């Protein structure tokens, strides 16, 4: 923080809905309970949304749902990046319900139609074997457990198995954006932050590197990754290098005068109030800052603009994971406050979407 600068006040995010939000119903798997609920809803049309890993099966799943629930079903074709990213009313006209696979609802996100969330819980993974794998490695004994939605059923049994081997296991409760204790969300790791002071490392239970990477940005603790399907344990990501690269990016923008503030129109990613607050802060310092509104961001949409850098107020992972796709630097809101001198460069602040 610059000398004499007051701490940055909290930035506002999306306002709560003024009208009632359509219902959200949650199902562990794609089975009879879901079909019966959809049938009971007497819907005119249902739109089915699947994550990238299930695209190959999407049409078979749609046919199963159509036959079992007795309702017309259309398939959303654009990629799905999370529970914040569901089909708009224009994308699936006439559909008064959505079936969303692979995600839990985000409690504070507005929905545009009745939505059936199918979390696709995965039964695979033996807790005793997995705990033995962790115990055989040099993992610290005080662990915070963070889990992807698909493996939430395994988490309590794994925690018990680890405790039986002498580990202390903490599972934190996150903020209003998380549906479950210990849950990992790409834009929000407050369940981990809640217990960071009482653990020496985190154990992520799930597949892939997406969540371990986000978790490494969010907490200043080593993050080990345990894949319950493969039974493999991955060592921590090099957080220091990740953070140093982001700090260098902030430093590279010191001479920037013209900023584009990126604002998503998706209900689950709309932080327009935050963007306006950042715009005011920039203009108070003599900088130019324009709001750029989009639904789905494509790097080609920003080519050729007379801007020095961007500040992304949509999904935080756009700036962190996809920065190399853009021809100008892209900062997160906390990084922009670092640039303005309202936040210090260290400790690094993850852009948590609340």
C-alpha contacts under 8 A as a table, 3 or more apart, distances in Angstrom:
res1	aa1	res2	aa2	distance
1	X	5	X	6.50
1	X	7	X	7.66
1	X	338	X	7.63
1	X	341	X	5.29
1	X	342	X	5.44
1	X	343	X	4.98
1	X	344	X	4.51
1	X	345	X	7.96
2	X	5	X	5.44
2	X	341	X	5.28
2	X	342	X	6.92
2	X	344	X	7.78
5	X	341	X	7.56
5	X	342	X	6.65
6	X	342	X	7.22
7	X	342	X	6.21
7	X	343	X	7.16
8	X	337	X	7.75
8	X	342	X	5.36
8	X	343	X	6.77
11	X	273	X	7.88
11	X	274	X	5.44
11	X	277	X	6.74
12	X	271	X	7.72
12	X	273	X	5.59
12	X	274	X	4.98
12	X	277	X	7.50
13	X	270	X	7.66
13	X	271	X	4.84
13	X	272	X	6.96
13	X	273	X	5.41
13	X	274	X	5.25
13	X	354	X	7.66
14	X	270	X	5.94
14	X	271	X	5.02
14	X	272	X	6.62
14	X	273	X	6.15
14	X	274	X	7.76
15	X	273	X	7.95
16	X	108	X	7.57
16	X	110	X	7.85
17	X	20	X	7.09
17	X	21	X	7.22
17	X	110	X	6.58
21	X	110	X	5.97
21	X	111	X	5.94
21	X	112	X	7.32
22	X	111	X	6.02
22	X	112	X	6.57
22	X	113	X	5.35
22	X	114	X	4.94
22	X	115	X	7.47
23	X	113	X	7.50
23	X	114	X	4.97
23	X	115	X	6.41
24	X	105	X	7.22
24	X	114	X	6.05
24	X	115	X	4.91
24	X	116	X	5.86
24	X	117	X	7.04
25	X	115	X	6.38
25	X	116	X	4.81
25	X	117	X	6.04
26	X	104	X	7.26
26	X	105	X	7.70
26	X	116	X	5.92
26	X	117	X	4.79
26	X	118	X	6.01
26	X	119	X	7.34
27	X	30	X	7.39
27	X	33	X	7.42
27	X	34	X	6.45
27	X	116	X	7.40
27	X	117	X	6.15
27	X	118	X	4.79
27	X	119	X	6.29
28	X	118	X	5.69
28	X	119	X	5.09
28	X	120	X	5.59
28	X	121	X	5.43
29	X	34	X	7.84
29	X	118	X	5.67
29	X	119	X	6.24
29	X	120	X	4.70
29	X	121	X	6.13
30	X	34	X	6.36
30	X	118	X	6.27
30	X	120	X	6.83
31	X	34	X	5.63
31	X	35	X	6.49
32	X	35	X	5.02
32	X	36	X	6.08
33	X	36	X	5.30
33	X	37	X	6.27
34	X	37	X	5.19
34	X	38	X	6.22
34	X	116	X	7.73
34	X	118	X	7.99
35	X	38	X	5.22
35	X	39	X	6.11
35	X	65	X	6.59
35	X	68	X	5.93
35	X	69	X	4.95
36	X	39	X	5.06
36	X	40	X	6.08
36	X	69	X	6.46
37	X	40	X	5.06
37	X	41	X	6.25
38	X	41	X	5.09
38	X	42	X	7.04
38	X	43	X	7.35
38	X	69	X	6.01
39	X	42	X	5.67
39	X	43	X	7.49
39	X	69	X	4.72
39	X	70	X	6.48
39	X	71	X	7.20
42	X	71	X	7.90
43	X	46	X	6.93
43	X	71	X	6.86
43	X	95	X	7.93
43	X	96	X	6.27
43	X	97	X	6.70
44	X	71	X	6.94
44	X	72	X	7.11
44	X	94	X	7.34
44	X	95	X	6.56
44	X	96	X	6.42
45	X	71	X	6.19
45	X	72	X	4.97
45	X	73	X	5.89
45	X	74	X	7.64
45	X	94	X	6.45
45	X	95	X	4.44
45	X	96	X	6.00
45	X	97	X	6.74
46	X	71	X	7.05
46	X	72	X	6.23
46	X	73	X	4.81
46	X	74	X	6.36
46	X	95	X	5.10
46	X	96	X	6.38
46	X	97	X	4.91
46	X	98	X	5.35
46	X	99	X	7.03
47	X	73	X	5.68
47	X	74	X	4.86
47	X	75	X	5.65
47	X	76	X	6.44
47	X	87	X	7.89
47	X	92	X	6.52
47	X	95	X	6.04
47	X	97	X	6.48
47	X	98	X	4.75
47	X	99	X	6.28
48	X	62	X	6.79
48	X	73	X	6.78
48	X	74	X	6.13
48	X	75	X	4.86
48	X	76	X	6.01
48	X	98	X	5.84
48	X	99	X	4.87
48	X	100	X	6.17
48	X	101	X	7.92
49	X	75	X	6.26
49	X	76	X	5.28
49	X	77	X	7.73
49	X	80	X	7.25
49	X	86	X	7.39
49	X	87	X	7.58
49	X	98	X	7.35
49	X	99	X	6.20
49	X	100	X	4.92
49	X	101	X	6.29
50	X	53	X	7.89
50	X	54	X	5.96
50	X	55	X	6.34
50	X	58	X	6.68
50	X	76	X	7.72
50	X	80	X	6.72
50	X	100	X	6.27
50	X	101	X	5.15
50	X	102	X	7.12
51	X	54	X	5.68
51	X	55	X	6.61
51	X	79	X	6.82
51	X	80	X	5.26
51	X	81	X	7.02
51	X	82	X	7.91
51	X	101	X	6.81
51	X	102	X	6.63
52	X	55	X	5.33
52	X	79	X	6.40
52	X	80	X	6.83
53	X	56	X	7.53
54	X	57	X	5.35
54	X	58	X	6.13
55	X	58	X	4.98
56	X	59	X	7.62
57	X	60	X	5.45
57	X	61	X	6.14
58	X	61	X	5.12
58	X	62	X	6.11
58	X	75	X	7.32
59	X	62	X	4.95
59	X	63	X	6.17
59	X	75	X	7.40
60	X	63	X	5.09
60	X	64	X	6.21
61	X	64	X	5.05
61	X	65	X	6.17
62	X	65	X	5.14
62	X	66	X	6.01
62	X	73	X	6.21
62	X	74	X	7.24
62	X	75	X	6.99
63	X	66	X	5.02
63	X	67	X	6.15
63	X	73	X	7.77
64	X	67	X	5.33
64	X	68	X	5.95
65	X	68	X	5.17
65	X	69	X	5.64
65	X	70	X	7.65
65	X	71	X	7.81
65	X	73	X	7.43
66	X	69	X	5.58
66	X	70	X	5.39
66	X	71	X	5.30
66	X	72	X	5.85
66	X	73	X	5.79
67	X	70	X	5.30
67	X	71	X	7.45
74	X	92	X	7.70
76	X	87	X	6.85
76	X	91	X	7.69
76	X	92	X	7.40
80	X	85	X	6.20
80	X	86	X	7.09
81	X	84	X	7.66
81	X	85	X	6.08
82	X	85	X	5.40
82	X	86	X	7.73
82	X	103	X	6.50
83	X	86	X	6.57
83	X	100	X	7.91
83	X	103	X	5.62
83	X	104	X	6.59
83	X	105	X	5.98
83	X	106	X	6.42
83	X	268	X	7.68
84	X	106	X	7.12
84	X	109	X	6.95
84	X	266	X	7.46
84	X	267	X	7.11
84	X	268	X	4.11
84	X	269	X	6.40
85	X	266	X	6.76
85	X	268	X	6.47
85	X	269	X	7.87
86	X	100	X	7.70
87	X	90	X	8.00
87	X	91	X	5.90
87	X	92	X	6.62
88	X	91	X	5.17
88	X	92	X	6.62
88	X	112	X	7.24
89	X	92	X	5.53
89	X	93	X	5.63
89	X	94	X	7.82
89	X	95	X	7.62
89	X	112	X	7.01
90	X	93	X	5.27
92	X	95	X	5.72
95	X	98	X	7.35
96	X	113	X	5.69
96	X	114	X	6.63
97	X	113	X	5.37
97	X	114	X	4.67
97	X	115	X	5.63
97	X	116	X	7.66
98	X	113	X	6.87
98	X	114	X	6.34
98	X	115	X	4.71
98	X	116	X	6.09
99	X	115	X	5.84
99	X	116	X	4.67
99	X	117	X	6.04
99	X	118	X	7.23
100	X	103	X	6.84
100	X	115	X	7.08
100	X	116	X	6.10
100	X	117	X	4.94
100	X	118	X	6.05
101	X	117	X	6.13
101	X	118	X	4.77
101	X	119	X	6.12
101	X	120	X	6.75
102	X	117	X	7.59
102	X	118	X	5.93
102	X	119	X	4.62
102	X	120	X	5.31
102	X	150	X	7.41
103	X	117	X	6.35
103	X	118	X	6.53
103	X	119	X	4.99
103	X	120	X	7.74
103	X	149	X	7.01
104	X	117	X	5.98
104	X	118	X	7.18
104	X	119	X	5.63
104	X	149	X	6.86
104	X	179	X	7.06
105	X	109	X	7.99
105	X	117	X	6.52
105	X	179	X	6.80
106	X	109	X	5.58
106	X	177	X	5.39
106	X	178	X	6.03
106	X	179	X	6.26
107	X	176	X	6.46
107	X	177	X	5.64
107	X	178	X	6.73
107	X	179	X	6.26
108	X	176	X	6.33
108	X	177	X	5.75
109	X	177	X	7.80
109	X	267	X	6.58
109	X	268	X	5.23
110	X	267	X	5.99
110	X	268	X	6.85
111	X	114	X	7.37
111	X	115	X	7.48
111	X	267	X	7.47
119	X	149	X	6.70
119	X	150	X	6.29
120	X	150	X	5.86
121	X	149	X	7.06
121	X	150	X	4.22
121	X	151	X	6.12
121	X	152	X	7.40
121	X	153	X	7.28
122	X	150	X	5.32
122	X	151	X	5.76
122	X	153	X	7.89
123	X	151	X	7.47
123	X	153	X	7.47
123	X	154	X	7.33
124	X	228	X	6.70
124	X	229	X	6.07
125	X	130	X	7.37
125	X	154	X	7.27
125	X	228	X	4.74
125	X	229	X	5.80
125	X	231	X	7.39
126	X	129	X	5.48
126	X	130	X	6.15
126	X	228	X	7.55
127	X	130	X	5.08
127	X	131	X	5.92
127	X	154	X	7.14
127	X	157	X	5.98
127	X	158	X	4.62
127	X	161	X	6.28
128	X	131	X	5.14
128	X	132	X	6.17
128	X	158	X	7.13
128	X	161	X	5.78
129	X	132	X	5.11
129	X	133	X	6.33
129	X	231	X	7.77
130	X	133	X	5.05
130	X	134	X	6.42
130	X	158	X	7.37
130	X	226	X	7.82
130	X	228	X	7.08
130	X	231	X	6.17
131	X	134	X	5.10
131	X	135	X	6.09
131	X	158	X	6.51
131	X	161	X	5.88
131	X	162	X	5.31
131	X	165	X	7.81
132	X	135	X	4.97
132	X	136	X	6.13
133	X	136	X	5.27
133	X	137	X	6.75
133	X	231	X	7.65
133	X	232	X	7.62
133	X	233	X	7.18
134	X	137	X	5.41
134	X	138	X	7.93
134	X	139	X	6.65
134	X	233	X	7.05
135	X	138	X	7.51
135	X	139	X	7.12
135	X	162	X	7.76
135	X	165	X	7.20
139	X	201	X	7.67
139	X	224	X	7.81
140	X	143	X	6.72
140	X	200	X	6.22
140	X	201	X	6.26
141	X	166	X	7.20
141	X	167	X	4.75
141	X	168	X	6.03
141	X	200	X	7.53
142	X	167	X	6.06
142	X	168	X	4.75
142	X	169	X	6.19
142	X	170	X	7.85
142	X	198	X	7.52
142	X	199	X	4.82
142	X	200	X	5.40
142	X	201	X	6.70
143	X	167	X	7.12
143	X	168	X	6.03
143	X	169	X	4.94
143	X	170	X	6.23
143	X	199	X	5.25
143	X	200	X	6.19
143	X	201	X	5.24
143	X	202	X	5.27
143	X	203	X	6.47
144	X	169	X	5.71
144	X	170	X	4.73
144	X	171	X	5.91
144	X	172	X	7.71
144	X	192	X	6.75
144	X	195	X	6.73
144	X	196	X	7.30
144	X	199	X	5.91
144	X	200	X	7.92
144	X	201	X	6.36
144	X	202	X	4.52
144	X	203	X	6.07
145	X	155	X	7.90
145	X	159	X	7.78
145	X	169	X	6.63
145	X	170	X	6.17
145	X	171	X	5.44
145	X	172	X	7.99
145	X	182	X	6.40
145	X	192	X	7.63
145	X	202	X	5.90
145	X	203	X	5.05
145	X	204	X	6.09
145	X	205	X	7.34
146	X	171	X	7.09
146	X	182	X	4.79
146	X	183	X	5.91
146	X	184	X	6.11
146	X	191	X	7.47
146	X	192	X	6.60
146	X	202	X	7.12
146	X	203	X	6.21
146	X	204	X	4.81
146	X	205	X	6.21
147	X	151	X	6.41
147	X	152	X	6.19
147	X	155	X	7.05
147	X	182	X	5.83
147	X	183	X	5.14
147	X	184	X	5.60
147	X	204	X	5.69
147	X	205	X	4.77
147	X	206	X	6.19
148	X	151	X	5.77
148	X	152	X	6.66
148	X	183	X	5.91
148	X	184	X	5.30
148	X	185	X	7.60
148	X	204	X	7.96
148	X	205	X	6.59
148	X	206	X	5.55
148	X	211	X	7.97
149	X	152	X	5.41
149	X	183	X	6.44
149	X	184	X	7.32
150	X	153	X	7.77
150	X	206	X	7.73
151	X	154	X	5.43
151	X	155	X	6.59
151	X	205	X	7.06
151	X	206	X	6.51
152	X	155	X	5.20
152	X	156	X	7.74
152	X	183	X	7.75
153	X	156	X	6.88
153	X	157	X	7.88
154	X	157	X	5.56
154	X	158	X	6.15
155	X	158	X	5.10
155	X	159	X	6.07
155	X	205	X	7.56
156	X	159	X	5.05
156	X	160	X	6.26
157	X	160	X	5.15
157	X	161	X	6.23
158	X	161	X	5.03
158	X	162	X	6.12
159	X	162	X	5.13
159	X	163	X	6.16
159	X	169	X	6.23
160	X	163	X	5.10
160	X	164	X	6.22
161	X	164	X	5.14
161	X	165	X	6.66
162	X	165	X	5.14
162	X	166	X	6.68
162	X	167	X	5.44
162	X	168	X	7.71
162	X	169	X	7.40
163	X	166	X	5.10
163	X	167	X	4.65
163	X	168	X	5.93
163	X	169	X	6.70
164	X	167	X	7.23
170	X	195	X	6.65
170	X	198	X	7.96
170	X	199	X	7.42
171	X	181	X	6.58
171	X	182	X	5.27
171	X	191	X	7.28
171	X	192	X	7.56
171	X	195	X	7.17
172	X	181	X	5.72
172	X	182	X	5.37
172	X	190	X	7.89
172	X	191	X	4.49
172	X	192	X	5.87
172	X	193	X	7.67
172	X	194	X	5.41
172	X	195	X	5.58
173	X	180	X	7.20
173	X	181	X	4.36
173	X	182	X	6.16
173	X	190	X	7.37
173	X	191	X	4.70
173	X	192	X	7.93
173	X	194	X	6.64
174	X	177	X	7.52
174	X	178	X	5.89
174	X	180	X	7.72
174	X	181	X	6.34
174	X	182	X	7.32
174	X	183	X	7.76
174	X	189	X	7.24
174	X	190	X	4.55
174	X	191	X	3.83
174	X	192	X	7.46
174	X	193	X	7.90
174	X	194	X	6.74
175	X	178	X	5.96
175	X	190	X	6.20
175	X	191	X	7.33
175	X	354	X	7.03
176	X	179	X	7.60
176	X	354	X	6.92
177	X	188	X	7.42
177	X	353	X	7.91
177	X	354	X	5.89
178	X	181	X	7.55
178	X	183	X	6.64
178	X	184	X	7.99
178	X	185	X	7.35
178	X	188	X	7.72
179	X	183	X	7.38
180	X	183	X	5.46
181	X	191	X	6.35
182	X	191	X	5.23
182	X	192	X	6.90
183	X	189	X	7.67
183	X	191	X	6.51
184	X	188	X	6.97
184	X	189	X	5.80
184	X	191	X	7.50
184	X	211	X	6.82
185	X	188	X	5.06
185	X	189	X	6.21
185	X	211	X	7.40
186	X	189	X	7.44
186	X	210	X	7.46
186	X	211	X	6.15
186	X	214	X	6.33
186	X	317	X	7.10
187	X	214	X	7.67
187	X	315	X	6.63
187	X	316	X	5.86
187	X	317	X	6.86
187	X	351	X	7.34
187	X	352	X	5.69
187	X	353	X	5.47
188	X	352	X	5.10
188	X	353	X	5.71
188	X	354	X	7.00
189	X	192	X	5.48
189	X	193	X	6.44
189	X	214	X	7.86
189	X	215	X	6.43
189	X	218	X	6.64
189	X	352	X	7.31
190	X	193	X	4.67
190	X	194	X	5.92
190	X	352	X	7.89
191	X	194	X	5.34
191	X	195	X	7.24
192	X	195	X	5.65
192	X	196	X	6.07
192	X	202	X	7.88
192	X	215	X	7.94
192	X	219	X	7.38
193	X	196	X	5.02
193	X	197	X	7.98
193	X	218	X	7.51
193	X	219	X	6.42
194	X	197	X	7.74
195	X	198	X	5.58
195	X	199	X	6.63
196	X	199	X	5.57
196	X	200	X	7.68
196	X	219	X	6.99
196	X	221	X	7.53
199	X	202	X	7.42
200	X	221	X	6.37
200	X	222	X	7.53
201	X	221	X	5.11
201	X	222	X	4.88
201	X	223	X	6.00
201	X	224	X	7.54
202	X	221	X	6.77
202	X	222	X	6.20
202	X	223	X	4.76
202	X	224	X	6.10
203	X	223	X	5.88
203	X	224	X	4.86
203	X	225	X	5.81
203	X	226	X	6.85
204	X	211	X	7.82
204	X	212	X	6.59
204	X	223	X	6.92
204	X	224	X	6.12
204	X	225	X	4.79
204	X	226	X	5.95
205	X	225	X	6.29
205	X	226	X	5.03
205	X	227	X	6.18
205	X	228	X	6.89
206	X	225	X	7.31
206	X	226	X	6.29
206	X	227	X	5.20
206	X	228	X	6.37
207	X	226	X	7.54
207	X	227	X	5.21
207	X	228	X	7.47
207	X	229	X	7.80
208	X	211	X	7.36
208	X	212	X	7.93
208	X	227	X	7.94
209	X	212	X	5.32
209	X	213	X	5.95
210	X	213	X	5.43
210	X	214	X	6.49
211	X	214	X	5.07
211	X	215	X	5.94
212	X	215	X	4.99
212	X	216	X	6.00
212	X	223	X	6.48
212	X	224	X	7.60
212	X	225	X	6.65
212	X	237	X	7.61
213	X	216	X	5.12
213	X	217	X	6.56
213	X	237	X	7.10
214	X	217	X	5.23
214	X	218	X	6.28
214	X	317	X	7.91
215	X	218	X	4.96
215	X	219	X	6.13
215	X	223	X	7.15
216	X	219	X	5.71
216	X	220	X	6.98
216	X	221	X	7.30
216	X	222	X	7.16
216	X	223	X	6.19
216	X	237	X	6.85
216	X	239	X	5.80
217	X	220	X	7.51
217	X	239	X	6.74
217	X	242	X	7.49
217	X	243	X	7.13
217	X	348	X	7.90
217	X	349	X	7.87
217	X	350	X	5.86
218	X	349	X	7.02
218	X	350	X	4.95
218	X	352	X	7.94
220	X	239	X	7.80
222	X	236	X	5.45
222	X	237	X	7.31
222	X	239	X	7.80
223	X	235	X	7.44
223	X	236	X	4.79
223	X	237	X	6.64
224	X	233	X	7.00
224	X	234	X	5.83
224	X	235	X	5.21
224	X	236	X	4.84
224	X	237	X	7.80
225	X	233	X	5.59
225	X	234	X	4.98
225	X	235	X	6.79
225	X	236	X	7.32
226	X	231	X	6.99
226	X	232	X	5.86
226	X	233	X	4.57
226	X	234	X	6.48
227	X	230	X	5.60
227	X	231	X	5.45
227	X	232	X	5.34
227	X	233	X	6.45
228	X	231	X	5.04
228	X	232	X	7.27
238	X	241	X	5.71
238	X	242	X	6.65
239	X	242	X	5.04
239	X	243	X	6.12
240	X	243	X	5.29
240	X	244	X	6.01
241	X	244	X	5.04
241	X	245	X	6.22
242	X	245	X	5.41
242	X	246	X	6.61
243	X	246	X	5.14
243	X	247	X	6.19
243	X	348	X	6.84
244	X	247	X	5.03
244	X	248	X	6.15
245	X	248	X	5.13
245	X	249	X	6.24
246	X	249	X	4.97
246	X	250	X	6.36
247	X	250	X	5.09
247	X	251	X	6.31
247	X	345	X	6.54
248	X	251	X	4.95
248	X	252	X	6.14
249	X	252	X	5.03
249	X	253	X	6.73
249	X	329	X	7.02
249	X	331	X	7.85
250	X	253	X	5.45
250	X	254	X	7.18
250	X	331	X	7.18
250	X	335	X	6.42
250	X	336	X	7.48
250	X	338	X	7.40
250	X	339	X	6.10
251	X	254	X	5.58
251	X	339	X	7.30
252	X	255	X	7.52
253	X	256	X	5.12
253	X	308	X	7.91
253	X	309	X	7.15
253	X	329	X	7.48
253	X	339	X	7.45
254	X	339	X	6.76
256	X	259	X	7.47
256	X	308	X	5.42
256	X	309	X	6.78
257	X	287	X	5.20
257	X	288	X	6.08
257	X	308	X	6.61
258	X	287	X	6.24
258	X	288	X	4.66
258	X	289	X	5.91
258	X	306	X	7.82
258	X	307	X	5.08
258	X	308	X	5.29
258	X	309	X	6.86
259	X	287	X	7.69
259	X	288	X	6.03
259	X	289	X	4.65
259	X	290	X	6.48
259	X	307	X	5.70
259	X	308	X	5.95
259	X	309	X	5.13
259	X	310	X	5.35
259	X	311	X	7.07
260	X	289	X	5.69
260	X	290	X	5.09
260	X	291	X	5.98
260	X	292	X	6.32
260	X	307	X	6.53
260	X	309	X	6.46
260	X	310	X	4.63
260	X	311	X	6.24
261	X	275	X	6.33
261	X	279	X	7.54
261	X	289	X	6.60
261	X	290	X	5.87
261	X	291	X	4.73
261	X	292	X	5.82
261	X	310	X	5.81
261	X	311	X	4.85
261	X	312	X	6.10
261	X	313	X	7.11
262	X	275	X	7.60
262	X	291	X	6.09
262	X	292	X	4.93
262	X	293	X	6.10
262	X	294	X	7.60
262	X	310	X	6.97
262	X	311	X	6.04
262	X	312	X	4.82
262	X	313	X	5.75
262	X	314	X	6.81
263	X	270	X	6.51
263	X	271	X	6.61
263	X	272	X	5.92
263	X	275	X	6.90
263	X	291	X	6.79
263	X	292	X	5.95
263	X	293	X	4.78
263	X	294	X	6.38
263	X	312	X	7.00
263	X	313	X	5.65
263	X	314	X	5.76
264	X	269	X	5.78
264	X	270	X	5.08
264	X	271	X	7.25
264	X	272	X	7.67
264	X	293	X	5.85
264	X	294	X	5.17
264	X	295	X	5.44
264	X	296	X	7.42
264	X	313	X	7.42
264	X	314	X	5.29
265	X	269	X	7.05
265	X	270	X	5.56
265	X	293	X	6.75
265	X	294	X	5.96
265	X	295	X	5.08
266	X	269	X	5.26
266	X	270	X	5.71
266	X	295	X	6.00
267	X	270	X	5.39
269	X	313	X	7.94
269	X	314	X	5.08
269	X	315	X	5.92
270	X	313	X	7.70
270	X	314	X	6.31
271	X	274	X	5.28
271	X	275	X	6.38
271	X	313	X	5.92
271	X	314	X	6.55
272	X	275	X	4.89
272	X	276	X	6.22
272	X	313	X	7.59
273	X	276	X	5.21
273	X	277	X	6.33
274	X	277	X	5.05
274	X	278	X	6.23
274	X	313	X	7.25
275	X	278	X	5.09
275	X	279	X	6.07
275	X	291	X	7.30
275	X	313	X	6.42
276	X	279	X	4.92
276	X	280	X	6.28
276	X	291	X	7.97
277	X	280	X	5.23
277	X	281	X	6.37
278	X	281	X	5.04
278	X	282	X	6.14
278	X	333	X	7.75
279	X	282	X	5.14
279	X	283	X	6.18
279	X	289	X	5.62
279	X	290	X	7.25
279	X	291	X	7.89
280	X	283	X	5.22
280	X	284	X	6.12
281	X	284	X	5.22
281	X	285	X	6.74
282	X	285	X	5.34
282	X	286	X	6.64
282	X	287	X	5.17
282	X	288	X	6.79
282	X	289	X	6.49
282	X	340	X	7.78
283	X	286	X	4.94
283	X	287	X	5.00
283	X	288	X	6.07
283	X	289	X	6.88
284	X	287	X	7.40
294	X	297	X	6.15
297	X	301	X	7.26
298	X	301	X	5.47
298	X	302	X	7.56
299	X	302	X	5.67
299	X	303	X	6.94
299	X	325	X	6.20
299	X	326	X	5.59
300	X	303	X	5.29
302	X	305	X	6.06
302	X	326	X	7.62
303	X	326	X	7.94
303	X	327	X	7.01
307	X	310	X	7.67
307	X	328	X	7.97
308	X	328	X	6.46
308	X	329	X	7.61
309	X	328	X	5.27
309	X	329	X	4.97
309	X	330	X	5.94
309	X	331	X	7.71
310	X	328	X	7.03
310	X	329	X	6.22
310	X	330	X	4.61
310	X	331	X	6.11
311	X	330	X	5.58
311	X	331	X	4.71
311	X	332	X	5.63
311	X	333	X	6.31
311	X	336	X	6.86
312	X	315	X	7.61
312	X	316	X	7.11
312	X	318	X	7.47
312	X	319	X	6.52
312	X	330	X	6.68
312	X	331	X	6.19
312	X	332	X	5.44
312	X	333	X	6.76
313	X	316	X	7.00
313	X	332	X	6.87
313	X	333	X	6.49
314	X	318	X	7.65
315	X	318	X	5.85
315	X	353	X	7.85
316	X	319	X	6.02
316	X	320	X	6.78
316	X	332	X	6.70
316	X	351	X	5.92
316	X	352	X	7.40
316	X	353	X	7.40
317	X	320	X	4.88
317	X	321	X	5.38
317	X	322	X	7.29
318	X	321	X	5.63
318	X	322	X	5.19
318	X	323	X	6.78
319	X	322	X	5.78
319	X	323	X	5.07
319	X	330	X	5.65
319	X	331	X	6.16
319	X	332	X	6.30
320	X	323	X	6.03
321	X	324	X	7.96
322	X	325	X	5.67
322	X	326	X	7.67
323	X	326	X	5.81
323	X	329	X	7.15
323	X	330	X	6.23
324	X	327	X	7.67
326	X	329	X	7.13
326	X	330	X	7.65
331	X	335	X	5.69
331	X	336	X	6.08
332	X	335	X	5.12
332	X	336	X	6.24
332	X	351	X	6.31
333	X	336	X	5.00
333	X	337	X	6.36
333	X	351	X	6.69
334	X	337	X	5.05
334	X	338	X	6.27
334	X	343	X	7.31
334	X	349	X	6.24
334	X	350	X	7.24
334	X	351	X	6.17
335	X	338	X	4.83
335	X	339	X	6.28
335	X	345	X	7.90
335	X	349	X	7.68
336	X	339	X	4.94
336	X	340	X	6.29
337	X	340	X	4.94
337	X	341	X	6.15
337	X	342	X	5.13
337	X	343	X	5.50
338	X	341	X	5.07
338	X	342	X	5.76
338	X	343	X	4.50
338	X	344	X	5.60
338	X	345	X	5.82
339	X	342	X	7.63
339	X	343	X	7.89
340	X	343	X	7.69
341	X	344	X	6.78
344	X	347	X	7.01
344	X	348	X	7.89
345	X	348	X	6.03
346	X	349	X	7.79
